[in-house]
């Protein structure tokens, strides 16, 4: 019987970081919602795709997590709004379904759910009446709901599907607007009946955002998948404006509160401005920015604050002439790979991926206390980074679109084959000139320190991960594929009979002369020995789903979403040690060791550093220690 294992990582409701952990000062966020407090033009709230809510009290110069944890793990905070009573509302949709509607009375320090009976509703938008904070309307994938008691109870008022935006007329909550993936609807009787408002719109107009002119609410603008539209009569007729746009997908449109003829449009390729009420538009920001939301306030003329997909916050105080990235304190970024410099203590490098303009390679010379962006070459997102001891090729990187190398980390060259769209998930160093890589096109290797690569042997199956080990008394390379484990003995690839067919990571541990291979993935952890005839013999392994294993030169790590600790062991010792998870929502993507200091890259939570000793893990039976099994049947 497989053992329930207590010393693995857990993804549940978040808790503060533990004593010997610290967060590296790498900043960024995938911003999905951004608002300014109507009562305080320098107070902002921000929601991320990682379920976090941040607050800034200095106009976006710095950010804090008021809860010191993730309030909505597993959800995307897609909409925030402050009601007339000062309460902060959040609407979130789940990465694996469902949603959350919640309210905070203390600026995000604590939250109360207000979605009883709607836990399976994937909410995408929320609006609160400007005159009655208890009157709330939400929209989502399967309809529109209304509450008149601040979310204590809900009534379905529309069966419209794929709702992207909702709005309440600031003059009266009898008039409601709903934007869907195919045009919009209006109700003039508080949701009892609805009218399609599409005169002048193309059929597939996806309405992402609805914006009222505060001086004349009949004058409305909508951001759509096909530029922007304007109506002068509450949606009876629409006019499309697109002159000057270099792209068509607009996420947000806002009126300049200090200039009635000026508007801003946030697009998938930068921020646009018009000075003639929409007739012509011109870009005012870097077109690399995917602008999800725009925040303006009438008491701060000329100030524009942007929430950017995967790249945090940008602020302009000169009406869009210049923008400054302003992300200090935001930690919703993905670090796909972390690597230490073997020749320099406290020197560490991190690959930030899927971060828009800010993606790239970062360097710290003080053990993660401060960072600077090292790479200047525009590259695809780096998935695996290796630091080499070759002056000519110090860095080797595998990316979403092929291999790259650099001698200084700043300027990068793409390796051959340069024209093949190969996804490189893992690069492993064998020696100064020889590397191996797990790719979407099989296992690749290089004999010139990463300048050129070729497929190893007859490897054709996609390789998810690789690990260096041995087969008998010969060195061997093991690859985890969609069809199980295969091994390369220096001449050819051979399948491992009876090996696990599912997994996403592989690592090797040697104990008392025996080699154990660990496979981890969504279905759990498997461990086993491979004999000289390439037959898999199963051994005890942790009973944990959504797990991952990481091997370094010095240690083996096991993590899982189910438990609260990380298990770590020297690759050649029988004992295991444990360390507490830095955040109970952290999903670890990479590990590196520098003496007694450990670095952990995560998915959407940045980089953590652990310093100090680990606590011994007490196994119940010596036999269970061999492959990593068991702590009895209790679960922590």
C-alpha positions as CSV (number, residue, x, y, z in Angstrom):
1,X,0.0,0.0,0.0
2,X,1.3,3.4,-1.0
3,X,2.1,5.8,1.9
4,X,0.7,9.2,2.6
5,X,3.6,11.5,2.8
6,X,3.8,14.5,5.0
7,X,6.9,16.3,3.9
8,X,6.0,17.8,0.5
9,X,4.8,21.2,-0.7
10,X,1.2,22.3,-0.5
11,X,-1.1,24.6,-2.5
12,X,-4.0,25.6,-0.3
13,X,-5.1,28.9,1.2
14,X,-2.1,31.0,1.6
15,X,-0.1,31.8,4.7
16,X,2.7,34.2,5.5
17,X,6.3,33.1,4.7
18,X,8.3,31.3,7.4
19,X,11.2,32.5,9.4
20,X,14.2,31.5,7.3
21,X,12.6,32.3,4.0
22,X,12.9,35.6,2.2
23,X,11.6,36.8,-1.1
24,X,14.0,37.9,-3.7
25,X,13.5,41.5,-4.9
26,X,12.3,40.6,-8.3
27,X,9.2,42.5,-9.2
28,X,6.4,42.2,-11.7
29,X,2.8,41.2,-12.1
30,X,0.2,39.9,-14.6
31,X,-2.3,42.8,-13.9
32,X,-5.9,42.0,-14.7
33,X,-7.7,44.7,-12.6
34,X,-6.5,48.2,-11.6
35,X,-8.6,51.0,-10.0
36,X,-8.1,54.3,-8.1
37,X,-10.0,55.0,-4.9
38,X,-12.5,57.7,-5.8
39,X,-11.9,59.3,-2.4
40,X,-8.1,59.3,-2.7
41,X,-6.4,59.8,-6.0
42,X,-3.1,58.4,-4.7
43,X,-4.6,55.1,-3.4
44,X,-4.8,52.3,-5.9
45,X,-5.9,48.6,-5.9
46,X,-4.6,46.0,-8.2
47,X,-5.7,42.4,-9.0
48,X,-3.5,39.7,-10.6
49,X,-3.9,36.4,-12.5
50,X,-2.4,34.7,-9.4
51,X,-5.3,35.6,-7.1
52,X,-3.5,38.4,-5.4
53,X,-4.7,41.9,-4.5
54,X,-2.2,44.7,-3.9
55,X,-2.6,48.3,-2.7
56,X,-0.5,51.4,-3.3
57,X,-0.8,54.5,-1.2
58,X,1.7,56.6,-3.2
59,X,0.2,56.6,-6.7
60,X,1.8,53.4,-7.8
61,X,5.4,54.0,-6.8
62,X,5.3,51.0,-4.4
63,X,2.9,48.2,-3.7
64,X,2.0,46.1,-0.7
65,X,0.0,43.0,-0.2
66,X,-2.3,44.0,2.7
67,X,-3.1,40.4,3.6
68,X,0.6,39.2,3.3
69,X,-0.8,36.2,1.4
70,X,-2.9,35.2,-1.6
71,X,-6.6,35.8,-0.9
72,X,-7.8,33.9,-3.9
73,X,-5.5,31.1,-4.8
74,X,-6.4,29.3,-8.0
75,X,-8.5,32.3,-9.3
76,X,-7.9,35.3,-11.6
77,X,-8.9,38.6,-10.0
78,X,-10.5,40.0,-13.1
79,X,-12.5,43.0,-11.7
80,X,-12.3,45.3,-8.7
81,X,-14.7,48.1,-7.7
82,X,-15.1,50.4,-4.7
83,X,-18.7,51.2,-3.6
84,X,-19.9,54.4,-2.2
85,X,-19.4,53.1,1.3
86,X,-15.7,52.5,0.7
87,X,-15.9,48.7,0.5
88,X,-13.7,46.9,-2.0
89,X,-15.3,44.3,-4.2
90,X,-13.5,41.6,-6.2
91,X,-14.8,39.3,-8.9
92,X,-12.7,36.3,-9.8
93,X,-12.9,33.4,-12.1
94,X,-11.3,30.0,-11.4
95,X,-8.5,28.5,-13.4
96,X,-10.2,25.2,-13.0
97,X,-13.8,26.5,-13.1
98,X,-16.1,28.3,-10.7
99,X,-15.6,31.8,-9.3
100,X,-15.5,34.1,-6.3
101,X,-17.4,37.3,-5.4
102,X,-15.9,38.8,-2.2
103,X,-15.9,42.1,-0.4
104,X,-13.4,43.7,2.0
105,X,-14.2,46.3,4.6
106,X,-10.5,47.1,5.4
107,X,-8.8,47.7,2.0
108,X,-8.0,44.1,1.3
109,X,-6.6,42.9,4.7
110,X,-9.5,40.4,5.0
111,X,-12.3,39.3,2.7
112,X,-15.8,37.9,3.1
113,X,-17.2,35.8,0.3
114,X,-20.6,36.9,-1.1
115,X,-21.3,34.2,-3.6
116,X,-23.5,31.7,-1.7
117,X,-25.1,29.4,-4.3
118,X,-22.8,30.8,-7.1
119,X,-19.6,28.9,-6.3
120,X,-19.7,27.3,-9.7
121,X,-20.4,30.5,-11.6
122,X,-17.4,31.8,-13.6
123,X,-17.8,35.5,-12.9
124,X,-16.1,37.9,-15.3
125,X,-17.4,41.3,-14.4
126,X,-19.0,43.2,-11.5
127,X,-20.7,46.6,-11.1
128,X,-22.0,48.4,-8.0
129,X,-24.7,51.1,-8.0
130,X,-23.1,54.6,-7.5
131,X,-25.9,55.5,-5.1
132,X,-26.6,52.2,-3.3
133,X,-23.6,50.0,-2.3
134,X,-25.8,47.0,-1.7
135,X,-27.0,46.9,-5.3
136,X,-24.6,44.7,-7.2
137,X,-24.7,43.2,-10.6
138,X,-22.3,40.4,-11.8
139,X,-21.9,38.8,-15.2
140,X,-20.1,35.6,-16.3
141,X,-20.1,32.7,-18.7
142,X,-23.7,31.5,-17.9
143,X,-25.7,34.6,-17.2
144,X,-26.2,37.8,-15.2
145,X,-27.1,38.0,-11.5
146,X,-28.3,40.9,-9.3
147,X,-28.1,41.4,-5.5
148,X,-29.9,44.1,-3.5
149,X,-28.4,43.1,-0.2
150,X,-24.7,43.3,-0.8
151,X,-24.3,39.8,-2.1
152,X,-26.1,38.0,0.7
153,X,-28.6,36.7,-1.9
154,X,-28.6,36.7,-5.7
155,X,-31.3,36.6,-8.4
156,X,-30.6,35.6,-12.0
157,X,-31.8,38.4,-14.3
158,X,-30.4,37.3,-17.7
159,X,-29.4,34.1,-19.5
160,X,-27.0,35.8,-21.7
161,X,-23.8,33.7,-22.1
162,X,-20.2,34.7,-22.2
163,X,-20.7,38.0,-20.5
164,X,-17.5,40.1,-20.5
165,X,-18.7,43.4,-19.0
166,X,-21.6,44.8,-17.0
167,X,-22.4,48.5,-16.2
168,X,-25.1,50.3,-14.2
169,X,-26.2,53.7,-15.4
170,X,-24.9,56.2,-12.8
171,X,-28.3,58.0,-12.8
172,X,-30.5,55.0,-12.0
173,X,-29.9,51.3,-11.5
174,X,-33.0,50.6,-13.5
175,X,-30.9,50.9,-16.6
176,X,-28.3,48.1,-16.9
177,X,-25.9,47.2,-19.7
178,X,-24.3,43.9,-20.5
179,X,-21.5,43.3,-23.0
180,X,-21.0,39.8,-24.4
181,X,-18.8,38.1,-26.8
182,X,-21.4,39.0,-29.5
183,X,-22.5,42.6,-28.9
184,X,-24.5,44.1,-26.0
185,X,-27.8,44.3,-24.3
186,X,-29.6,47.0,-22.3
187,X,-32.4,46.7,-19.7
188,X,-34.5,49.7,-18.7
189,X,-36.4,47.9,-16.0
190,X,-33.6,46.6,-13.7
191,X,-33.2,43.4,-15.6
192,X,-36.8,42.2,-16.1
193,X,-36.5,42.6,-19.9
194,X,-33.5,43.2,-22.3
195,X,-33.0,44.8,-25.7
196,X,-30.2,43.9,-28.1
197,X,-28.2,47.1,-28.8
198,X,-26.2,46.4,-31.9
199,X,-27.1,49.0,-34.5
200,X,-23.8,49.9,-36.2
201,X,-21.8,47.0,-34.7
202,X,-20.4,44.0,-36.5
203,X,-21.8,40.6,-35.5
204,X,-18.8,39.3,-33.6
205,X,-18.1,42.4,-31.5
206,X,-16.8,41.2,-28.1
207,X,-17.4,44.0,-25.6
208,X,-14.6,43.9,-23.0
209,X,-15.4,47.2,-21.2
210,X,-18.2,49.7,-21.0
211,X,-17.4,53.3,-20.0
212,X,-19.8,56.2,-19.3
213,X,-19.2,59.9,-19.9
214,X,-19.6,61.1,-16.3
215,X,-21.2,64.4,-17.5
216,X,-23.5,62.7,-19.9
217,X,-24.1,59.0,-19.3
218,X,-25.9,58.6,-22.6
219,X,-22.5,59.1,-24.2
220,X,-20.8,55.7,-23.8
221,X,-17.7,54.1,-25.1
222,X,-16.9,50.4,-25.4
223,X,-13.6,48.6,-25.9
224,X,-14.0,45.6,-28.2
225,X,-12.1,42.9,-30.1
226,X,-12.7,45.3,-33.2
227,X,-11.4,48.7,-32.1
228,X,-13.7,51.1,-30.1
229,X,-17.4,52.1,-30.4
230,X,-19.3,55.2,-29.3
231,X,-22.9,55.8,-28.7
232,X,-24.6,59.2,-28.0
233,X,-28.0,57.6,-27.1
234,X,-27.3,54.8,-24.6
235,X,-26.7,52.2,-27.2
236,X,-29.5,52.8,-29.8
237,X,-26.8,53.6,-32.4
238,X,-23.1,52.9,-32.5
239,X,-20.2,54.4,-34.4
240,X,-16.9,52.5,-34.8
241,X,-13.6,54.4,-34.6
242,X,-10.4,52.8,-35.8
243,X,-8.3,55.4,-37.7
244,X,-4.7,55.4,-36.4
245,X,-4.8,52.0,-34.6
246,X,-2.1,49.5,-35.7
247,X,-4.1,46.7,-34.1
248,X,-7.8,46.0,-33.5
249,X,-8.1,44.4,-30.0
250,X,-8.8,47.0,-27.3
251,X,-9.1,45.9,-23.7
252,X,-10.1,49.2,-22.1
253,X,-11.2,52.7,-23.1
254,X,-11.3,55.7,-20.7
255,X,-12.2,59.3,-21.0
256,X,-9.7,61.9,-19.9
257,X,-11.4,63.5,-16.9
258,X,-9.7,66.8,-17.6
259,X,-10.2,67.0,-21.4
260,X,-13.6,66.1,-22.9
261,X,-12.2,65.5,-26.4
262,X,-9.4,63.2,-25.2
263,X,-9.6,59.4,-24.6
264,X,-7.2,56.6,-24.0
265,X,-7.5,53.1,-25.4
266,X,-5.5,50.1,-24.0
267,X,-4.7,47.6,-26.6
268,X,-2.7,44.4,-27.1
269,X,0.0,46.6,-28.6
270,X,0.3,49.7,-26.5
271,X,-1.7,52.6,-25.3
272,X,-3.5,54.9,-27.8
273,X,-4.8,58.5,-27.4
274,X,-7.2,60.6,-29.3
275,X,-7.5,64.4,-29.0
276,X,-10.6,64.7,-31.3
277,X,-13.2,62.6,-29.6
278,X,-12.2,59.3,-31.3
279,X,-11.8,60.4,-34.9
280,X,-8.1,59.7,-35.0
281,X,-5.8,57.8,-32.7
282,X,-2.1,57.6,-32.1
283,X,0.1,55.4,-30.0
284,X,1.7,56.9,-26.9
285,X,3.5,54.0,-25.2
286,X,5.8,51.1,-26.1
287,X,3.8,48.8,-28.5
288,X,5.2,45.8,-26.7
289,X,2.9,46.5,-23.8
290,X,-0.4,44.6,-23.6
291,X,-2.5,47.1,-21.7
292,X,-5.4,45.4,-19.8
293,X,-6.6,48.4,-17.8
294,X,-6.2,52.2,-17.5
295,X,-6.7,54.3,-14.3
296,X,-7.3,58.0,-14.4
297,X,-8.5,60.5,-11.7
298,X,-9.8,64.1,-12.1
299,X,-7.7,65.4,-9.3
300,X,-4.5,64.2,-11.0
301,X,-4.5,65.7,-14.4
302,X,-1.8,64.3,-16.7
303,X,-1.4,61.1,-14.6
304,X,-2.0,57.8,-16.5
305,X,-1.6,54.5,-14.7
306,X,-1.6,51.3,-16.8
307,X,-2.1,47.7,-15.7
308,X,-0.1,45.6,-18.1
309,X,-0.4,41.9,-18.9
310,X,2.5,40.0,-17.4
311,X,4.5,43.2,-16.9
312,X,3.1,45.0,-14.0
313,X,2.3,48.7,-13.8
314,X,3.4,51.7,-15.8
315,X,2.9,55.3,-14.7
316,X,3.0,58.6,-16.7
317,X,2.8,62.0,-15.1
318,X,3.1,64.0,-18.3
319,X,-0.1,62.9,-20.2
320,X,1.5,59.9,-21.8
321,X,4.7,61.5,-23.1
322,X,6.8,59.2,-21.0
323,X,6.1,56.1,-18.9
324,X,8.0,54.5,-16.0
325,X,7.6,50.9,-14.9
326,X,6.5,51.0,-11.3
327,X,6.4,47.5,-9.8
328,X,8.2,47.6,-6.5
329,X,6.5,45.1,-4.2
330,X,4.6,43.3,-6.9
331,X,5.6,39.6,-6.9
332,X,3.2,38.0,-9.3
333,X,5.9,36.9,-11.8
334,X,7.1,33.5,-13.1
335,X,10.7,32.4,-12.7
336,X,11.2,29.4,-14.9
337,X,14.8,28.8,-14.1
338,X,17.4,29.8,-11.5
339,X,21.1,29.1,-11.7
340,X,24.1,30.0,-9.5
341,X,27.5,31.0,-10.7
342,X,29.9,28.3,-9.6
343,X,32.8,30.7,-9.6
344,X,31.2,33.6,-7.6
345,X,29.6,33.3,-4.2
346,X,26.2,34.9,-3.8
347,X,26.0,35.3,-7.6
348,X,22.7,34.0,-9.0
349,X,20.8,34.3,-12.3
350,X,17.0,34.0,-12.9
351,X,15.0,33.6,-16.0
352,X,11.7,35.6,-15.8
353,X,9.3,34.3,-18.4
354,X,5.9,35.4,-19.8
355,X,6.6,38.9,-18.4
356,X,6.2,40.9,-21.6
357,X,8.8,43.5,-22.0
358,X,10.4,42.6,-18.7
359,X,11.0,38.9,-19.6
360,X,14.6,37.9,-19.7
361,X,17.7,37.0,-17.7
362,X,18.2,38.8,-14.4
363,X,21.4,38.9,-12.3
364,X,22.0,39.3,-8.5
365,X,25.5,39.6,-6.9
366,X,24.1,39.7,-3.3
367,X,22.2,36.5,-3.0
368,X,18.9,37.9,-4.4
369,X,18.8,41.1,-2.3
370,X,18.9,43.2,-5.5
371,X,18.6,42.5,-9.2
372,X,19.3,44.0,-12.5
373,X,18.2,42.9,-15.9
374,X,21.2,41.4,-17.7
375,X,19.9,40.4,-21.1
376,X,19.5,43.1,-23.7
377,X,18.7,40.8,-26.7
378,X,15.0,40.2,-27.3
379,X,14.4,36.5,-26.9
380,X,11.5,34.1,-26.5
381,X,10.6,33.2,-22.9
382,X,13.5,31.2,-21.4
383,X,12.5,28.0,-19.9
384,X,15.9,26.6,-18.8
385,X,19.1,28.4,-18.0
386,X,22.6,26.9,-17.4
387,X,25.7,28.7,-16.2
388,X,28.9,27.2,-17.8
389,X,32.6,27.5,-16.8
390,X,33.6,28.4,-20.4
391,X,34.7,32.0,-21.0
392,X,33.5,31.8,-24.6
393,X,30.1,30.4,-23.8
394,X,29.2,31.2,-20.2
395,X,25.4,30.9,-20.6
396,X,23.2,28.4,-22.4
397,X,19.4,28.8,-22.5
398,X,16.5,26.8,-23.8
399,X,13.4,28.8,-24.8
400,X,10.0,28.5,-26.2
401,X,11.5,28.8,-29.6
402,X,14.9,27.2,-29.7
403,X,18.4,27.5,-28.1
404,X,20.4,30.5,-27.2
405,X,24.0,31.1,-25.9
406,X,25.9,34.1,-24.6
407,X,29.4,34.8,-23.2
408,X,28.3,37.8,-21.0
409,X,24.5,37.3,-20.4
410,X,23.7,40.5,-22.1
411,X,24.0,39.8,-25.8
412,X,22.6,36.5,-26.9
413,X,22.9,34.5,-30.1
414,X,20.5,31.9,-31.3
415,X,22.0,28.5,-31.8
416,X,21.5,26.2,-34.7
417,X,19.0,25.0,-35.8
418,X,17.8,28.6,-35.7
419,X,14.7,28.2,-38.0
420,X,13.1,25.2,-36.2
421,X,10.3,26.1,-33.8
422,X,11.6,23.8,-31.0
423,X,10.4,24.2,-27.4
424,X,13.2,23.5,-25.0
425,X,12.0,22.5,-21.6
426,X,15.2,21.4,-19.9
427,X,18.9,21.9,-20.5
428,X,21.4,19.7,-18.6
429,X,25.1,20.2,-18.5
430,X,27.3,17.1,-18.9
431,X,30.7,18.9,-19.1
432,X,32.1,22.2,-20.4
433,X,31.2,21.5,-24.0
434,X,28.6,18.7,-23.9
435,X,25.0,19.4,-23.0
436,X,21.7,17.6,-23.4
437,X,18.2,19.0,-23.8
438,X,14.6,17.8,-23.5
439,X,12.6,19.4,-26.3
440,X,9.3,19.2,-28.2
441,X,11.3,17.5,-31.0
442,X,13.0,14.8,-28.9
443,X,16.3,14.9,-27.0
444,X,19.0,17.2,-28.5
445,X,22.7,17.5,-27.7
446,X,25.6,19.8,-28.4
447,X,29.4,19.3,-28.5
448,X,30.4,22.9,-28.8
449,X,29.1,24.4,-25.6
450,X,25.6,25.1,-27.0
451,X,26.4,27.0,-30.2
452,X,24.8,24.2,-32.3
453,X,22.5,21.4,-31.5
454,X,21.3,18.2,-33.1
455,X,18.9,15.4,-32.3
456,X,20.5,12.7,-30.2
457,X,20.3,9.3,-31.9
458,X,16.8,8.4,-33.2
459,X,15.0,10.3,-30.5
460,X,11.7,11.5,-32.0
461,X,9.1,11.6,-29.2
462,X,8.7,14.8,-27.3
463,X,10.9,14.7,-24.2
464,X,9.3,16.3,-21.1
465,X,12.4,16.1,-18.9
466,X,15.8,14.4,-18.8
467,X,18.3,13.2,-16.1
468,X,21.8,11.9,-16.2
469,X,22.4,8.5,-14.5
470,X,23.8,5.1,-15.2
471,X,22.8,1.8,-16.6
472,X,24.8,-0.9,-15.0
473,X,28.4,0.5,-14.9
474,X,28.0,2.8,-17.9
475,X,26.8,6.4,-17.9
476,X,23.3,6.9,-19.4
477,X,20.8,9.5,-20.2
478,X,17.2,9.0,-19.1
479,X,14.4,10.8,-20.9
480,X,10.8,11.1,-19.8
481,X,8.4,11.0,-22.8
482,X,4.7,10.8,-23.3
483,X,5.2,7.0,-23.9
484,X,7.2,6.4,-20.7
485,X,10.9,6.4,-19.9
486,X,13.6,5.7,-22.5
487,X,17.4,5.5,-21.9
488,X,20.3,6.3,-24.1
489,X,23.4,4.3,-23.4
490,X,25.8,6.1,-25.8
491,X,24.7,4.3,-28.8
492,X,20.9,4.1,-29.1
493,X,17.6,4.8,-27.3
494,X,15.8,1.9,-25.6
495,X,12.5,1.9,-23.7
496,X,12.4,1.0,-20.1
497,X,9.9,-1.9,-19.7
498,X,7.1,-1.4,-17.2
499,X,8.1,2.2,-16.5
500,X,5.4,4.8,-15.6
501,X,3.6,6.2,-18.6
502,X,2.7,9.6,-17.1
503,X,4.7,12.3,-15.5
504,X,6.3,15.7,-16.2
505,X,9.6,15.7,-14.2
506,X,12.3,13.2,-13.6
507,X,15.2,13.1,-11.1
508,X,17.7,10.5,-9.9
509,X,18.9,9.5,-6.5
510,X,21.7,7.1,-5.5
511,X,21.4,5.3,-2.2
512,X,23.8,2.6,-1.0
513,X,25.0,1.8,-4.5
514,X,21.5,1.6,-5.9
515,X,20.1,4.1,-8.4
516,X,16.5,5.2,-7.9
517,X,14.6,7.2,-10.5
518,X,11.7,9.4,-9.5
519,X,8.9,10.4,-11.8
520,X,6.4,13.1,-10.7
521,X,3.3,14.7,-12.3
522,X,-0.3,15.4,-11.8
523,X,-1.1,11.8,-11.0
524,X,1.5,11.5,-8.3
525,X,5.1,10.3,-7.7
526,X,6.6,7.0,-8.9
527,X,10.0,5.6,-7.9
528,X,11.8,2.6,-9.2
529,X,15.1,0.9,-10.0
530,X,16.1,0.0,-13.6
531,X,18.1,-3.2,-14.0
532,X,20.7,-4.0,-16.7
533,X,18.0,-5.4,-18.9
534,X,16.1,-2.1,-18.8
535,X,13.2,-3.3,-16.7
536,X,11.6,-1.0,-14.1
537,X,11.2,-2.3,-10.6
538,X,8.8,-0.2,-8.6
539,X,9.8,1.1,-5.1
540,X,8.0,3.0,-2.4
541,X,7.2,6.6,-3.3
542,X,5.2,9.5,-1.8
543,X,1.5,9.4,-2.3
544,X,1.1,13.0,-3.6
545,X,-0.7,14.3,-6.6
546,X,0.4,17.4,-8.7
547,X,4.0,16.7,-7.7
548,X,7.4,17.6,-9.1
549,X,11.0,16.4,-8.6
550,X,14.1,18.4,-9.1
551,X,17.7,17.1,-9.2
552,X,20.8,19.2,-8.7
553,X,24.4,18.2,-8.4
554,X,24.0,18.2,-4.6
555,X,20.5,17.3,-3.8
556,X,17.1,15.9,-4.8
557,X,13.9,17.9,-4.1
558,X,10.3,16.7,-4.0
559,X,7.3,19.1,-4.0
560,X,3.6,18.6,-4.2
561,X,0.4,20.7,-4.0
562,X,-1.0,18.5,-1.3
563,X,1.5,18.9,1.6
564,X,3.1,21.7,3.6
565,X,6.9,21.0,3.3
566,X,9.6,20.4,0.7
567,X,11.5,17.2,1.0
568,X,15.3,17.5,0.3
569,X,18.1,15.0,0.5
570,X,21.6,14.6,-0.7
571,X,21.6,12.5,-3.8
572,X,23.8,9.8,-2.1
573,X,22.4,9.8,1.5
574,X,19.6,7.7,2.9
575,X,18.2,10.4,5.2
576,X,15.7,13.1,4.2
577,X,15.4,16.6,5.5
578,X,12.4,18.9,5.3
579,X,11.9,22.6,5.0
580,X,8.6,24.5,5.3
581,X,7.0,25.8,2.1
582,X,7.6,29.6,1.6
583,X,4.0,30.1,0.6
584,X,1.3,27.6,0.7
585,X,0.2,28.5,-2.8
586,X,3.7,28.3,-4.3
587,X,4.2,26.0,-7.3
588,X,8.0,25.5,-7.6
589,X,9.4,25.5,-11.1
590,X,13.2,25.3,-10.5
591,X,15.8,24.9,-7.7
592,X,19.4,25.9,-7.3
593,X,21.9,25.6,-4.4
594,X,24.7,27.8,-3.3
595,X,26.3,26.4,-0.2
596,X,23.6,26.5,2.5
597,X,21.5,28.8,0.5
598,X,18.7,27.5,-1.7
599,X,16.9,29.4,-4.5
600,X,13.4,28.4,-5.6
601,X,11.7,29.8,-8.7
602,X,7.9,29.6,-8.8
603,X,5.0,30.0,-11.0
604,X,3.5,33.5,-10.6
605,X,5.0,34.0,-7.1
606,X,8.6,35.1,-8.0
607,X,11.7,33.8,-6.4
608,X,12.2,32.6,-2.8
609,X,15.5,32.2,-1.0
610,X,16.0,29.8,1.9
611,X,19.0,30.2,4.3
612,X,19.8,28.1,7.3
613,X,19.4,24.5,8.3
614,X,16.6,22.0,7.4
615,X,14.9,19.8,10.0
616,X,15.4,16.1,9.9
617,X,12.6,14.0,8.5
618,X,11.8,11.0,10.7
619,X,10.8,7.9,8.7
620,X,8.9,5.1,10.3
621,X,10.8,2.3,8.7
622,X,14.3,2.3,7.2
623,X,13.0,0.5,4.1
624,X,10.7,3.5,3.4
625,X,13.6,5.9,3.3
626,X,15.3,4.2,0.3
627,X,13.0,5.7,-2.4
628,X,11.3,8.3,-0.3
629,X,8.2,6.7,1.1
630,X,6.1,7.0,4.0
631,X,5.2,8.7,7.2
632,X,2.4,6.4,8.2
633,X,-1.1,7.0,7.1
634,X,-1.7,10.5,8.6
635,X,-1.7,13.6,6.4
636,X,-0.6,17.0,7.6
